[in-house]
């Protein structure tokens, strides 16, 4: 929804996709997620793709932003599971990058918390 905030409606949009990963590449975690996933839970990493870049959030130790990007479905620290098409945004690429710039300020890596402020919370923004 935030990608649409304050954006004038115009022509067709671009697809926004949620990419879901097992939180690490450790096989034990991947196996646990295989079981826990059937109960609607598990340990996952998430990133949002728009205009060919995947954006996510992680911890930092130096006070810098925790917002980072990678290629779609290519977050090196995590084991890829699936893509979930979300919706289209009519925001231009420049507008999306402006939003990301604001999120980089708001989402400090020092604020990362495994349960209260993580990549899944960021992806929900």
C-alpha positions in Angstrom: 0.0 0.0 0.0 2.8 2.4 0.8 4.0 2.3 -2.8 0.7 3.8 -3.8 0.6 6.5 -1.2 0.6 10.0 -2.8 1.1 8.6 -6.3 -1.1 9.9 -9.1 -2.9 7.2 -11.0 -1.6 6.6 -14.5 -1.3 3.6 -16.9 -0.5 0.1 -16.0 1.8 -0.6 -13.1 4.7 -2.8 -12.4 4.4 -6.1 -10.4 5.5 -6.1 -6.8 6.7 -9.6 -5.6 7.5 -11.0 -2.2 10.4 -13.3 -2.1 10.6 -15.8 0.7 13.7 -17.6 2.0 14.6 -20.0 4.7 16.4 -17.8 7.2 19.7 -19.4 6.7 21.3 -22.0 4.4 21.7 -24.5 7.2 20.0 -27.7 6.2 18.6 -28.2 9.8 16.7 -24.9 9.6 15.4 -25.7 6.1 14.2 -29.1 7.3 12.5 -27.4 10.3 10.8 -24.9 8.1 9.6 -27.8 5.9 7.7 -29.1 9.0 6.8 -25.8 10.6 5.6 -24.4 7.3 2.7 -26.8 7.3 1.6 -25.2 10.6 1.9 -21.7 9.2 5.1 -20.8 11.0 8.9 -21.1 10.6 12.1 -19.0 10.4 12.0 -17.0 7.2 13.7 -14.1 5.5 11.7 -11.9 3.1 12.4 -9.3 0.5 10.2 -7.2 -1.8 11.0 -7.0 -5.5 10.0 -3.9 -7.5 11.5 -2.7 -10.8 14.0 -5.5 -10.9 15.5 -5.0 -7.4 14.8 -6.9 -4.2 14.8 -4.8 -1.1 15.0 -6.1 2.5 16.2 -5.2 6.0 18.9 -6.7 8.3 20.9 -5.9 11.3 24.0 -3.7 11.3 26.5 -3.0 14.0 27.7 0.5 12.9 24.5 2.5 13.1 24.0 2.4 9.3 20.7 1.7 7.5 19.6 -2.0 7.6 17.9 -1.6 4.2 19.7 -3.3 1.4 19.1 -4.7 -2.1 20.1 -7.6 -4.1 19.0 -9.2 -7.3 15.5 -10.8 -7.3 15.6 -14.2 -5.5 19.3 -13.8 -4.9 19.9 -13.0 -1.2 23.1 -14.9 -0.6 22.7 -15.5 3.1 19.4 -17.3 2.8 18.0 -20.4 1.0 15.3 -19.4 -1.6 11.9 -20.9 -1.2 9.4 -19.1 -3.4 8.0 -15.9 -5.0 4.6 -14.6 -4.1 3.2 -12.0 -6.6 1.5 -9.3 -4.5 0.0 -6.6 -6.6 1.0 -3.9 -9.1 2.2 -0.4 -8.1 1.6 2.6 -10.3 4.5 4.4 -8.6 7.3 5.2 -11.0 10.7 3.8 -10.5 11.9 7.2 -9.3 9.0 7.3 -6.8 9.9 3.9 -5.5 13.6 4.9 -5.1 12.4 8.0 -3.2 10.4 5.8 -0.9 13.4 3.5 -0.4 15.5 6.5 0.4 13.1 7.5 3.2 12.9 3.9 4.5 16.7 3.8 4.6 16.6 6.6 7.1 13.7 5.2 9.1 15.0 1.6 9.3 18.4 1.6 11.1 20.2 -1.7 11.3 20.7 -1.0 15.0 16.9 -1.3 15.5 16.8 -4.9 14.1 15.1 -7.3 16.5 14.5 -10.9 15.7 10.9 -10.8 16.9 9.8 -7.1 16.7 11.7 -5.4 13.9 12.9 -7.7 11.2 12.9 -8.2 7.4 9.3 -9.5 7.5 8.1 -6.3 9.3 10.0 -4.3 6.7 8.5 -6.2 3.8 5.0 -5.5 5.3 5.7 -1.7 5.0 
